[in-house]
């Protein structure tokens, strides 16, 4: 079992080295594993097909590009979406300008097809989509729901299955699109791995441990999803691990 000590004060060079080394190993392992298991990039959803524009190359690095101004944005009104947590809604909290909403990501070597809500709703019919991570992942989860709601005629057919309000205090949230028989769920798991109590021999500055070789204890609840989106990188920086 690999155990990582979480400390409550200033980082030390050795600890930073361990963290960065662990992350590098994880990234390389995931990368090689993905290349081995999926030698060709395939759609996540069976029979899902996106028709590329004429200038779309066969290979594209979606992570290299820039933000471009687009008058067609935003694609939804956050003030009218009931699943946006108020703490994350700039307009609801008094921001006057809206120009910051009119930006989209443009890769250097290709174009990303426009979001077609009708097509996406049909492709997700009968599926289970799960986001796992921190507040950034929850933001993506909320945004995805709001995007899809623009294509739903009966807004009341979209609801949180347990009647919960959207809040960071709840570890699990699930929104159902009844007309299309699919759910979009969120699990809060900032490290994705199990945390435990500190060993008796650990220094007083140690708060708890992270078991890097064991997934979060709630991971069994998301393994049967059709689409699974992880997010955790923000929590693996020295500032988060050692100084918070």
Beta strands, then each sheet from edge to edge (+ up, - down):
strand 1: 3-7
strand 2: 65-69
strand 3: 103-107
strand 4: 128-133
strand 5: 158-160
strand 6: 172-177
strand 7: 182-188
strand 8: 193-197
strand 9: 206-215
strand 10: 227-230
sheet 1: 1+ 9- 8+
sheet 2: 2+ 3-
sheet 3: 5+ 6- 7+ 4+ 10+
end
